[in-house]
Amino acid sequence: MCLAIPGQVIRWIQREVPFCEADVQFLGVVRRCNLSCVPEAQIGDYVIVHAGVAISLLDAQAAQQLLEQLSEAEVIAEFSGEDHETR
């Protein structure tokens, strides 16, 4: 299954297209992601990330709603490595 997850940009590494990279936080986990599709993103912005690439910007309210929906569907447990079978 392919899935895009919202994350928050916390630090820019490189802003030059096509090499745009930033650290993005997902539920407390930080990953380096390519932001070439959204070079206008600022620190604190939310982005939708698929396969390590930020594909679009997302407002904070929409990001929170999406995270809640993914959590309800137990997709977040799979993404974060939690064992949702033992709950």
C-alpha positions in Angstrom: 0.0 0.0 0.0 1.2 3.5 -0.8 0.6 6.1 1.8 1.4 9.8 2.2 1.8 11.1 5.8 1.7 14.7 7.1 4.8 16.0 8.8 6.1 19.3 10.0 9.2 21.0 8.6 11.6 21.6 11.4 14.9 22.4 9.7 16.1 23.2 6.2 19.2 21.4 5.1 19.4 22.6 1.4 17.0 25.1 -0.3 18.4 24.9 -3.8 16.1 23.1 -6.3 16.3 20.2 -7.2 18.3 19.3 -4.1 15.9 20.7 -1.5 16.1 18.8 1.7 14.7 19.4 5.1 14.2 17.5 8.4 10.5 16.7 8.8 8.9 15.5 12.0 6.3 12.7 12.0 4.8 12.0 15.4 8.1 12.7 17.1 10.2 10.9 14.5 12.5 13.1 12.4 13.3 12.1 8.8 15.3 13.9 6.1 12.9 14.5 3.1 13.2 15.9 -0.4 11.2 19.2 -0.7 11.9 20.0 -4.3 8.1 19.9 -5.1 7.4 22.4 -2.3 10.5 24.7 -2.1 8.3 27.5 -0.7 7.7 25.5 2.5 8.8 27.3 5.7 9.9 26.0 9.1 6.7 25.0 10.9 4.7 24.3 7.7 3.1 20.9 7.3 3.8 18.9 4.2 2.4 15.6 2.8 5.3 13.2 2.3 5.3 10.0 0.2 8.4 7.8 -0.2 10.6 10.5 1.3 9.4 13.3 -1.0 7.1 16.2 0.2 4.5 16.4 -2.5 2.3 19.3 -1.2 1.8 21.8 1.6 -1.0 21.3 4.1 -2.4 23.6 6.7 -2.1 22.7 10.4 -5.8 21.9 10.9 -6.0 19.6 7.9 -2.7 17.9 9.0 -4.2 17.2 12.5 -7.4 15.9 11.1 -5.6 13.6 8.7 -3.3 12.3 11.5 -6.4 11.6 13.7 -8.1 9.7 10.8 -4.9 7.6 10.2 -4.7 6.9 13.9 -8.4 5.7 14.0 -7.7 3.5 11.0 -4.6 2.1 12.9 -2.3 3.1 10.1 -0.3 5.3 12.4 0.7 2.3 14.6 2.1 0.6 11.5 4.0 3.7 10.4 5.4 4.4 13.8 6.4 0.8 14.5 3.9 0.4 17.4 2.4 -3.0 17.9 -1.3 -2.3 17.5 -2.2 -6.0 17.9 -1.5 -5.9 21.6 -3.8 -3.0 22.5 
